[in-house]
Amino acid sequence: MTDTRYLTPGYVFESSWEVCNKVGGIYTVLSTRAKTLQERFKDHLFFIGPDVWKGKENPLFSEDLSLYAAWKDYAKSQHGLDIRVGRWNIPGNPIVFLVDFDCFYARKNDIYTQAWLDFQVDSLHAYGDYDEASMFSYAAGKLVESYFRYHQLTTNDNVIYQAHEWMTGLGALYVCKYVPEVATIFTTHATSIGRSIAGNNKPLYDYLFAYNGDQMAGELNMQSKHSIEKQTAHHVDCFTTVSEITANECQELLDKPVDVILMNGFENDFVPQGSQYTAKRRKARSALLNLANKLLGTDLGDDTILVSTSGRYEFKNKGQDVYLEAMNRLNRDKDLRKNVVAFVTVPGWVGEPREDLKERLNSKNKFTTPLYCPYLTHWLHDMSHDKVLDMLKYLGMANAPTDRVKVIFLPCYLNGNDGILNFSYYDIILGNDLTVYPSYYEPWGYTPLESIAFHVPTITSDLAGFGLWVNSLKGRYGTLTDGVKVVHRSDYNYSEVADAIKDTIAEFSTLSAKEINSIRKRAVDLSEKALWKHFIVYYYEAYDVALRKMKARMNENTR
């Protein structure tokens, strides 16, 4: 149903490094939301991504040579753009433009100079992925210009260009300058400088009001990424982020309040239902217990509590440190009534799957002795400098036979082909009894939301946007019986967080099957309040803000 309060876009372009390129949480945002937008805007919704798969088969992209053939020729001859057009292989199957940006490297110094002259973007201190992202972004901006001019669009066509993260900032600024008839939106999913402050073990929250973003960017060698992010935020028609907690960061570190908060929704159409769910959960639990028993030389039964944490390997920011601390304390907790296996599923610098473990997994025998390193499923390239292994050693956690809590590190992407577990992430997560995501820095937090969608109650923190959202729904802190336990985190209460996690799992171990089923049901009910059908209205609000500002700006320019 169309909301008459808002101006409606005629065309929506969205640009991200993660279009048809699965890297992290932004992929989840875009790919789960696409179907909702496709139903609204049909084939006037376009995603722009980097053609990083050229020459190789991209399972996420189906090229269609008949789509926009004439415009592609025009874009090549007039703008030097090599574009592949097709469909994204996700629900909704939206049109995708994958753009090759390699040709722009030869001109990058001129491009950066112009960005400095036009918008004071500092690219002098660039390193790492800055050049790659910026050349893609520049190509994406030129693509929008080419499409707009070729199809002779005007301000009356209500064209939106939404750019995600600092990696797309240069293109957004290009559109601002060369196609002012397009309304621009910039979405930061996490400020680059805020993430860096947190990741460098500096207290972010108590001192947020006192930090100067530009000064901290210099101190942490983040000048160029911070600069493009800040200037884009200041120059687009509508600046957005994903949660209240990140909005505070933007205000303080980018000196720019956000116009709209775009909370990250979810689609649950890939969550199995009914008997299929029951069968998949049983299969996942069986695989996890079999892995644990073969690695540990134990005979843990189905009453074992299976716990996990997952996500990017950001040891402090994602709370992986405090998770291990909590498991160590839980091992000594007299209130714990059941055995616990705690998985750490974060991709490290993984080498090879363990051959000795593979042999055991292929055997139907039971084993009574643990393997060497009975806490690791894959060998790592640098075993002596891995943070999870370092902390296990520091805590003295070696999965002794007498330990009630065993920790197992799965340092790989769960893509169904890791050589040990061979399950995809979504096929294994539902085998858990609880998940734990006690993040210190987490603008939103898809992992706990995905967990409850799969009927698995979770523990998260109020430094995650998702945790704050749960608290706002409840009017109080979320509890275990709600399906989401929200733990209070600050810069300095690490020990209290570890105890809160420990106590929650110990409490869970005392619950009856009936009580646990009730909690699991409430977890699912809570996840359904975060479906895109509820959150998409924030995007319509952002489109409206951007379009109104564009029209006012264009009217001003014609006077």
VEXDREN-2710 file (C-alpha; in Angstrom, 1 decimal):
% VEXDREN-2710
k/r/px/py/pz
1/MET/0.0/0.0/0.0
2/THR/1.4/3.4/-0.9
3/ASP/1.9/5.9/1.9
4/THR/0.7/9.3/0.6
5/ARG/2.7/11.1/3.2
6/TYR/5.9/10.4/1.3
7/LEU/7.2/11.3/-2.1
8/THR/7.6/8.1/-4.1
9/PRO/10.8/7.3/-6.1
10/GLY/10.5/6.5/-9.7
11/TYR/13.9/4.8/-9.8
12/VAL/16.1/3.5/-6.9
13/PHE/19.8/2.8/-7.4
14/GLU/21.7/1.2/-4.5
15/SER/25.4/0.8/-4.5
16/SER/27.5/-1.4/-2.2
17/TRP/30.7/-3.4/-2.3
18/GLU/28.6/-6.3/-1.1
19/VAL/26.1/-6.5/-4.1
20/CYS/26.5/-10.0/-5.4
21/ASN/29.6/-10.2/-3.2
22/LYS/29.0/-11.9/0.1
23/VAL/31.3/-10.3/2.7
24/GLY/29.5/-9.4/5.8
25/GLY/26.3/-8.0/7.4
26/ILE/25.6/-5.4/4.7
27/TYR/25.0/-8.3/2.3
28/THR/22.3/-9.5/4.6
29/VAL/20.7/-6.1/4.8
30/LEU/20.6/-5.7/1.0
31/SER/19.7/-9.3/0.0
32/THR/16.9/-9.7/2.5
33/ARG/15.4/-6.3/1.8
34/ALA/15.5/-6.7/-2.0
35/LYS/12.2/-8.6/-2.3
36/THR/10.2/-6.0/-0.4
37/LEU/11.6/-3.2/-2.6
38/GLN/11.2/-5.2/-5.8
39/GLU/7.5/-5.7/-5.1
40/ARG/7.2/-2.0/-4.7
41/PHE/9.4/-0.6/-7.5
42/LYS/9.6/-3.6/-9.9
43/ASP/12.4/-3.3/-12.4
44/HIS/13.1/0.3/-11.5
45/LEU/15.1/-1.0/-8.6
46/PHE/18.8/-1.4/-9.5
47/PHE/21.7/-2.7/-7.4
48/ILE/25.3/-1.7/-8.4
49/GLY/28.2/-3.9/-7.3
50/PRO/31.9/-4.4/-8.2
51/ASP/32.6/-6.9/-10.9
52/VAL/35.2/-8.7/-8.8
53/TRP/34.2/-12.1/-10.2
54/LYS/35.0/-11.3/-13.8
55/GLY/36.3/-14.3/-15.6
56/LYS/34.9/-16.6/-13.0
57/GLU/31.4/-18.1/-12.3
58/ASN/29.6/-15.9/-9.7
59/PRO/26.9/-18.1/-8.1
60/LEU/25.0/-15.0/-7.0
61/PHE/24.7/-13.4/-10.4
62/SER/22.9/-14.4/-13.6
63/GLU/23.9/-12.3/-16.6
64/ASP/21.2/-11.3/-19.1
65/LEU/22.7/-10.0/-22.3
66/SER/19.3/-8.7/-23.5
67/LEU/18.9/-6.3/-20.6
68/TYR/19.9/-2.7/-21.4
69/ALA/22.1/-3.8/-24.4
70/ALA/21.8/-0.4/-26.1
71/TRP/22.6/1.6/-23.0
72/LYS/25.6/-0.7/-22.2
73/ASP/27.1/0.2/-25.6
74/TYR/26.5/3.9/-24.9
75/ALA/28.0/3.7/-21.4
76/LYS/31.1/2.0/-22.9
77/SER/31.6/4.5/-25.8
78/GLN/30.7/7.7/-24.0
79/HIS/31.8/7.0/-20.4
80/GLY/34.4/4.2/-20.7
81/LEU/32.3/1.9/-18.5
82/ASP/32.3/-1.9/-18.8
83/ILE/29.0/-3.1/-17.3
84/ARG/27.5/-6.5/-16.9
85/VAL/23.8/-6.6/-16.5
86/GLY/21.7/-9.4/-15.0
87/ARG/19.8/-10.6/-11.9
88/TRP/20.9/-11.1/-8.3
89/ASN/20.1/-14.7/-7.4
90/ILE/18.1/-13.9/-4.2
91/PRO/14.4/-13.6/-3.5
92/GLY/13.0/-10.8/-5.7
93/ASN/15.7/-11.3/-8.4
94/PRO/16.4/-7.6/-8.8
95/ILE/18.3/-6.2/-11.7
96/VAL/22.1/-5.8/-11.0
97/PHE/24.7/-3.7/-12.7
98/LEU/28.2/-5.1/-12.1
99/VAL/30.8/-2.5/-13.1
100/ASP/34.5/-3.1/-13.9
101/PHE/36.6/-0.3/-12.3
102/ASP/40.1/-1.3/-13.2
103/CYS/40.4/1.3/-16.0
104/PHE/40.1/4.1/-13.5
105/TYR/43.3/3.3/-11.5
106/ALA/45.4/5.1/-14.2
107/ARG/43.4/8.3/-13.4
108/LYS/43.2/7.9/-9.7
109/ASN/45.4/10.8/-8.8
110/ASP/43.4/13.2/-11.0
111/ILE/40.2/11.7/-9.5
112/TYR/41.5/12.3/-5.9
113/THR/42.6/15.8/-6.7
114/GLN/39.2/16.7/-8.0
115/ALA/37.5/15.2/-4.9
116/TRP/39.8/17.4/-2.8
117/LEU/39.0/20.5/-4.8
118/ASP/35.3/19.8/-4.9
119/PHE/34.6/18.4/-1.4
120/GLN/37.9/18.5/0.6
121/VAL/38.2/14.7/0.6
122/ASP/41.7/13.8/1.8
123/SER/43.1/10.8/-0.1
124/LEU/46.7/11.6/0.6
125/HIS/46.9/9.1/3.5
126/ALA/45.2/6.3/1.6
127/TYR/46.3/2.7/2.1
128/GLY/44.9/-0.8/2.0
129/ASP/41.5/-1.1/0.4
130/TYR/40.9/2.6/-0.1
131/ASP/42.0/2.7/-3.7
132/GLU/40.0/-0.4/-4.7
133/ALA/36.8/0.8/-3.0
134/SER/37.2/4.4/-4.3
135/MET/37.7/3.3/-7.9
136/PHE/34.6/1.1/-7.7
137/SER/32.6/3.9/-6.1
138/TYR/33.7/6.4/-8.8
139/ALA/32.7/3.9/-11.5
140/ALA/29.3/3.4/-9.8
141/GLY/28.7/7.2/-9.7
142/LYS/29.5/7.5/-13.4
143/LEU/27.1/4.5/-14.1
144/VAL/24.3/6.5/-12.5
145/GLU/25.2/9.5/-14.6
146/SER/25.3/7.5/-17.8
147/TYR/21.9/5.8/-17.1
148/PHE/20.3/9.1/-16.2
149/ARG/21.5/11.0/-19.3
150/TYR/20.9/8.1/-21.8
151/HIS/17.3/7.7/-20.6
152/GLN/16.7/11.5/-20.5
153/LEU/15.4/11.4/-17.0
154/THR/14.6/14.6/-15.1
155/THR/13.9/15.7/-11.5
156/ASN/10.3/14.7/-12.1
157/ASP/11.4/11.0/-12.3
158/ASN/12.3/11.1/-8.6
159/VAL/15.6/9.2/-8.9
160/ILE/17.2/8.0/-5.7
161/TYR/20.9/7.0/-5.4
162/GLN/21.7/5.2/-2.0
163/ALA/25.3/4.5/-1.2
164/HIS/26.4/2.2/1.6
165/GLU/29.5/2.7/3.8
166/TRP/32.6/4.8/3.2
167/MET/33.5/2.5/0.2
168/THR/30.8/4.2/-1.9
169/GLY/31.3/7.7/-0.7
170/LEU/33.3/8.9/-3.7
171/GLY/30.6/7.9/-6.1
172/ALA/27.9/9.6/-4.0
173/LEU/29.8/12.8/-4.2
174/TYR/30.3/12.4/-7.9
175/VAL/26.5/12.1/-8.3
176/CYS/26.1/15.2/-6.1
177/LYS/28.2/17.2/-8.4
178/TYR/27.5/15.9/-11.9
179/VAL/23.9/14.7/-11.5
180/PRO/22.3/17.1/-9.0
181/GLU/18.8/16.0/-10.3
182/VAL/19.3/12.7/-8.4
183/ALA/18.4/12.6/-4.7
184/THR/21.3/11.1/-2.8
185/ILE/21.3/9.0/0.4
186/PHE/24.4/7.9/2.3
187/THR/24.1/5.1/4.9
188/THR/27.0/4.4/7.3
189/HIS/26.6/1.0/9.0
190/ALA/29.4/1.8/11.4
191/THR/31.7/4.8/11.5
192/SER/35.2/3.9/10.4
193/ILE/36.7/5.9/13.2
194/GLY/34.3/4.6/15.9
195/ARG/35.1/1.0/14.9
196/SER/38.8/1.9/15.0
197/ILE/38.7/3.5/18.4
198/ALA/36.9/0.5/19.8
199/GLY/39.2/-2.0/18.1
200/ASN/42.3/-0.2/19.5
201/ASN/41.1/-0.8/23.1
202/LYS/40.3/2.9/23.7
203/PRO/37.1/3.6/25.7
204/LEU/34.6/4.7/23.1
205/TYR/31.4/5.4/25.0
206/ASP/32.3/7.3/28.2
207/TYR/34.5/9.6/26.2
208/LEU/32.5/9.8/23.0
209/PHE/31.5/13.4/23.7
210/ALA/35.1/14.4/24.1
211/TYR/36.6/12.7/21.0
212/ASN/37.3/14.8/17.9
213/GLY/36.8/12.6/14.9
214/ASP/39.4/14.4/12.7
215/GLN/42.0/14.3/15.5
216/MET/41.4/10.6/16.2
217/ALA/41.6/9.8/12.5
218/GLY/45.1/11.2/12.5
219/GLU/46.1/9.4/15.6
220/LEU/44.8/6.0/14.3
221/ASN/46.0/6.5/10.7
222/MET/42.4/6.6/9.4
223/GLN/42.5/10.0/7.8
224/SER/41.3/9.0/4.3
225/LYS/38.5/6.7/5.2
226/HIS/37.3/9.1/7.8
227/SER/37.5/12.0/5.4
228/ILE/35.4/10.4/2.6
229/GLU/32.9/9.2/5.1
230/LYS/32.6/12.6/6.8
231/GLN/32.4/14.6/3.6
232/THR/29.8/12.3/2.1
233/ALA/27.6/12.5/5.2
234/HIS/27.7/16.3/5.0
235/HIS/27.0/16.7/1.3
236/VAL/24.3/14.1/0.4
237/ASP/20.6/15.0/0.6
238/CYS/19.9/12.4/3.3
239/PHE/22.3/10.9/5.8
240/THR/21.3/7.7/7.6
241/THR/22.6/5.0/9.9
242/VAL/21.2/1.8/11.4
243/SER/20.7/2.4/15.1
244/GLU/20.5/5.0/17.8
245/ILE/23.9/4.0/19.2
246/THR/25.6/4.6/15.8
247/ALA/23.6/7.9/15.3
248/ASN/25.3/9.2/18.5
249/GLU/28.7/8.2/16.9
250/CYS/27.8/10.1/13.7
251/GLN/26.9/13.2/15.7
252/GLU/30.1/13.2/17.7
253/LEU/32.7/11.8/15.3
254/LEU/31.4/13.0/11.9
255/ASP/29.9/16.3/13.2
256/LYS/26.7/15.5/11.4
257/PRO/23.3/14.3/12.9
258/VAL/21.6/11.6/10.9
259/ASP/18.3/12.4/9.1
260/VAL/16.7/9.0/9.4
261/ILE/17.6/5.8/11.3
262/LEU/17.2/2.7/9.0
263/MET/17.0/-0.2/11.3
264/ASN/18.0/-3.5/9.8
265/GLY/15.1/-5.8/9.1
266/PHE/15.0/-9.5/8.2
267/GLU/13.2/-12.0/6.1
268/ASN/12.5/-15.4/7.6
269/ASP/11.5/-17.2/4.4
270/PHE/14.6/-19.4/4.6
271/VAL/13.8/-20.6/8.2
272/PRO/12.5/-24.2/8.0
273/GLN/9.1/-24.8/9.5
274/GLY/7.3/-27.7/11.2
275/SER/8.6/-31.2/10.7
276/GLN/11.4/-29.9/8.4
277/TYR/12.7/-27.7/11.2
278/THR/12.5/-30.6/13.7
279/ALA/14.5/-32.8/11.4
280/LYS/17.1/-30.2/10.6
281/ARG/17.6/-29.3/14.2
282/ARG/18.0/-33.0/15.1
283/LYS/20.5/-33.5/12.3
284/ALA/22.5/-30.3/13.3
285/ARG/22.6/-31.3/17.0
286/SER/23.8/-34.8/16.1
287/ALA/26.6/-33.4/13.9
288/LEU/27.7/-30.9/16.6
289/LEU/27.7/-33.6/19.4
290/ASN/29.5/-36.1/17.1
291/LEU/32.2/-33.5/16.4
292/ALA/32.6/-32.7/20.1
293/ASN/32.7/-36.4/21.1
294/LYS/35.2/-37.4/18.5
295/LEU/37.5/-34.4/19.2
296/LEU/37.2/-34.7/23.0
297/GLY/37.0/-38.5/23.4
298/THR/33.8/-38.1/25.3
299/ASP/30.3/-39.5/25.2
300/LEU/28.2/-36.4/25.7
301/GLY/24.5/-37.0/25.3
302/ASP/21.6/-35.0/23.9
303/ASP/21.0/-33.2/27.2
304/THR/24.3/-31.4/26.7
305/ILE/23.8/-27.6/26.3
306/LEU/25.2/-26.4/23.0
307/VAL/26.2/-22.8/22.9
308/SER/27.9/-20.8/20.2
309/THR/29.1/-17.4/19.2
310/SER/29.9/-16.3/15.6
311/GLY/30.6/-13.4/13.4
312/ARG/33.7/-11.5/12.2
313/TYR/36.9/-12.1/14.0
314/GLU/36.9/-8.9/16.0
315/PHE/38.0/-10.3/19.3
316/LYS/37.0/-7.4/21.5
317/ASN/34.4/-5.6/19.4
318/LYS/32.3/-8.8/18.9
319/GLY/32.7/-9.8/22.6
320/GLN/34.6/-13.0/21.8
321/ASP/37.0/-12.2/24.7
322/VAL/34.2/-11.9/27.3
323/TYR/32.5/-15.0/25.9
324/LEU/35.6/-17.1/26.7
325/GLU/35.9/-15.5/30.1
326/ALA/32.3/-16.4/30.8
327/MET/32.8/-20.0/29.8
328/ASN/35.8/-20.3/32.1
329/ARG/33.8/-19.0/35.0
330/LEU/30.9/-21.2/34.1
331/ASN/33.1/-24.2/34.3
332/ARG/33.6/-23.5/38.0
333/ASP/30.0/-22.5/38.7
334/LYS/28.2/-24.8/41.2
335/ASP/24.8/-23.9/39.8
336/LEU/25.5/-25.4/36.4
337/ARG/23.3/-28.6/36.1
338/LYS/24.4/-29.9/32.7
339/ASN/27.5/-30.3/30.5
340/VAL/28.1/-27.4/28.1
341/VAL/29.9/-27.4/24.7
342/ALA/30.7/-23.8/23.7
343/PHE/31.6/-23.3/20.0
344/VAL/33.5/-20.3/18.7
345/THR/32.6/-20.1/15.1
346/VAL/34.6/-17.2/13.7
347/PRO/36.8/-17.3/10.6
348/GLY/40.5/-17.0/11.5
349/TRP/43.6/-17.5/9.4
350/VAL/42.6/-21.1/8.7
351/GLY/45.0/-23.6/7.2
352/GLU/43.8/-27.2/6.7
353/PRO/41.1/-29.3/8.3
354/ARG/42.6/-31.8/10.8
355/GLU/43.3/-35.1/9.2
356/ASP/43.2/-36.9/12.6
357/LEU/39.8/-35.5/13.4
358/LYS/38.5/-36.3/9.9
359/GLU/39.6/-39.9/10.4
360/ARG/37.6/-40.1/13.7
361/LEU/34.6/-38.4/12.2
362/ASN/34.6/-41.0/9.4
363/SER/34.7/-43.8/11.9
364/LYS/31.7/-45.3/13.7
365/ASN/33.8/-46.1/16.8
366/LYS/33.6/-44.4/20.1
367/PHE/36.8/-42.8/21.5
368/THR/37.8/-42.4/25.1
369/THR/40.9/-40.3/24.7
370/PRO/41.0/-36.7/23.4
371/LEU/43.0/-35.7/20.3
372/TYR/46.0/-33.4/20.6
373/CYS/44.7/-29.7/20.9
374/PRO/41.2/-31.0/21.7
375/TYR/39.7/-27.5/21.2
376/LEU/40.5/-26.9/17.6
377/THR/38.9/-28.3/14.4
378/HIS/41.3/-26.9/11.7
379/TRP/45.0/-26.1/11.9
380/LEU/45.8/-22.4/11.7
381/HIS/48.6/-20.7/9.7
382/ASP/49.8/-18.9/12.8
383/MET/48.9/-20.9/15.9
384/SER/51.1/-18.8/18.2
385/HIS/49.4/-15.5/17.4
386/ASP/45.8/-16.4/17.4
387/LYS/43.7/-14.5/20.0
388/VAL/41.2/-17.3/20.8
389/LEU/44.0/-19.8/21.3
390/ASP/46.0/-17.2/23.3
391/MET/43.1/-16.6/25.6
392/LEU/42.3/-20.3/26.1
393/LYS/46.0/-20.8/27.1
394/TYR/45.9/-17.8/29.4
395/LEU/42.8/-19.1/31.1
396/GLY/44.1/-22.6/31.3
397/MET/41.2/-24.0/29.3
398/ALA/42.3/-27.2/27.7
399/ASN/39.1/-29.2/27.8
400/ALA/40.2/-31.5/30.6
401/PRO/38.0/-34.6/31.1
402/THR/36.7/-33.2/34.4
403/ASP/35.7/-29.9/32.8
404/ARG/31.9/-29.4/32.7
405/VAL/32.3/-26.7/30.0
406/LYS/34.3/-27.6/26.8
407/VAL/35.2/-24.9/24.2
408/ILE/35.7/-25.8/20.5
409/PHE/37.1/-23.3/18.0
410/LEU/35.8/-23.7/14.4
411/PRO/38.0/-21.1/12.7
412/CYS/36.4/-21.2/9.3
413/TYR/33.4/-20.0/7.2
414/LEU/30.5/-22.4/7.5
415/ASN/29.8/-22.7/3.8
416/GLY/29.0/-26.4/3.8
417/ASN/32.5/-27.3/2.6
418/ASP/34.9/-26.7/5.4
419/GLY/36.2/-30.3/5.5
420/ILE/35.1/-31.0/9.1
421/LEU/31.5/-30.1/9.9
422/ASN/30.4/-29.5/6.3
423/PHE/27.2/-27.7/7.2
424/SER/26.2/-24.2/6.2
425/TYR/25.8/-21.6/8.9
426/TYR/22.0/-21.5/8.7
427/ASP/21.8/-25.3/8.7
428/ILE/23.9/-25.6/11.9
429/ILE/22.8/-22.6/14.0
430/LEU/19.4/-24.2/14.8
431/GLY/21.2/-27.1/16.5
432/ASN/22.2/-24.8/19.4
433/ASP/20.4/-24.3/22.6
434/LEU/21.7/-20.8/23.2
435/THR/23.8/-18.2/21.3
436/VAL/25.9/-15.5/22.9
437/TYR/26.8/-12.2/21.2
438/PRO/28.0/-9.8/23.9
439/SER/29.3/-7.1/21.6
440/TYR/31.3/-4.1/22.7
441/TYR/30.9/-2.5/19.2
442/GLU/27.9/-3.5/17.1
443/PRO/25.9/-0.9/15.2
444/TRP/23.1/-3.4/14.7
445/GLY/23.7/-7.1/15.2
446/TYR/22.2/-9.6/12.7
447/THR/23.6/-12.7/14.4
448/PRO/21.3/-12.5/17.5
449/LEU/18.4/-11.6/15.3
450/GLU/19.1/-14.6/13.0
451/SER/19.4/-16.8/16.1
452/ILE/16.0/-16.1/17.5
453/ALA/14.5/-16.4/14.0
454/PHE/15.8/-20.0/14.1
455/HIS/14.1/-20.5/17.5
456/VAL/17.4/-20.3/19.5
457/PRO/17.3/-17.8/22.4
458/THR/20.3/-15.5/22.6
459/ILE/22.3/-13.3/24.9
460/THR/23.4/-9.9/23.5
461/SER/24.4/-6.5/24.9
462/ASP/22.9/-3.0/25.0
463/LEU/25.9/-1.7/23.0
464/ALA/24.4/-3.5/20.0
465/GLY/21.6/-1.7/18.1
466/PHE/19.6/-4.9/18.1
467/GLY/19.9/-5.1/21.9
468/LEU/18.7/-1.5/22.3
469/TRP/15.8/-2.3/20.0
470/VAL/14.7/-5.3/22.1
471/ASN/14.9/-3.1/25.3
472/SER/12.8/-0.4/23.6
473/LEU/10.1/-3.0/22.7
474/LYS/10.0/-4.4/26.2
475/GLY/10.3/-1.1/28.0
476/ARG/13.0/-2.7/30.1
477/TYR/16.0/-5.0/29.7
478/GLY/15.3/-8.2/27.8
479/THR/15.5/-11.3/29.9
480/LEU/16.1/-15.0/29.2
481/THR/12.4/-15.7/29.4
482/ASP/11.8/-13.1/26.6
483/GLY/14.1/-15.2/24.3
484/VAL/16.7/-12.4/24.2
485/LYS/18.8/-11.6/27.3
486/VAL/20.2/-8.1/27.0
487/VAL/23.3/-7.6/29.2
488/HIS/24.4/-4.1/30.1
489/ARG/27.8/-3.2/28.7
490/SER/30.0/-0.2/29.3
491/ASP/33.7/0.6/28.7
492/TYR/34.7/-0.8/32.1
493/ASN/32.3/-3.6/33.2
494/TYR/33.9/-6.6/31.4
495/SER/33.8/-8.7/34.6
496/GLU/30.1/-8.0/35.3
497/VAL/29.3/-9.0/31.7
498/ALA/31.1/-12.3/32.0
499/ASP/29.2/-13.0/35.2
500/ALA/25.9/-12.1/33.6
501/ILE/26.5/-14.6/30.7
502/LYS/27.7/-17.3/33.1
503/ASP/24.6/-16.8/35.3
504/THR/22.2/-16.9/32.4
505/ILE/23.6/-20.2/31.0
506/ALA/23.6/-21.7/34.6
507/GLU/19.9/-20.6/34.9
508/PHE/19.1/-22.1/31.5
509/SER/20.6/-25.4/32.7
510/THR/17.9/-25.6/35.4
511/LEU/14.9/-25.1/33.2
512/SER/12.4/-27.8/32.2
513/ALA/11.8/-28.8/28.6
514/LYS/8.4/-27.1/28.8
515/GLU/10.0/-23.8/30.0
516/ILE/12.7/-24.0/27.3
517/ASN/10.0/-24.5/24.6
518/SER/8.1/-21.5/25.9
519/ILE/11.3/-19.3/25.7
520/ARG/12.0/-20.6/22.2
521/LYS/8.5/-19.6/21.1
522/ARG/8.9/-16.1/22.5
523/ALA/12.2/-15.8/20.7
524/VAL/10.6/-16.5/17.4
525/ASP/7.7/-14.1/18.2
526/LEU/10.2/-11.4/18.9
527/SER/12.1/-12.0/15.6
528/GLU/8.9/-11.5/13.6
529/LYS/8.7/-7.9/14.9
530/ALA/11.9/-7.2/13.0
531/LEU/10.7/-8.3/9.6
532/TRP/11.2/-6.0/6.7
533/LYS/7.5/-5.4/6.3
534/HIS/7.7/-3.5/9.6
535/PHE/11.0/-1.7/9.0
536/ILE/10.8/-0.8/5.3
537/VAL/8.8/2.4/6.2
538/TYR/12.0/4.0/7.4
539/TYR/13.4/3.7/3.9
540/TYR/10.4/5.3/2.5
541/GLU/10.9/8.1/5.0
542/ALA/14.5/8.5/3.8
543/TYR/13.5/8.6/0.2
544/ASP/11.1/11.3/1.0
545/VAL/13.7/13.4/2.9
546/ALA/16.2/13.0/0.0
547/LEU/13.6/13.8/-2.8
548/ARG/12.3/16.9/-1.0
549/LYS/15.8/18.2/-0.4
550/MET/16.8/17.6/-4.0
551/LYS/13.7/19.4/-5.3
552/ALA/14.2/22.4/-3.0
553/ARG/17.9/22.5/-4.1
554/MET/17.1/22.4/-7.8
555/ASN/14.3/25.0/-7.4
556/GLU/16.8/27.2/-5.6
557/ASN/19.3/26.8/-8.5
558/THR/16.9/27.8/-11.1
559/ARG/15.9/31.1/-9.5
END
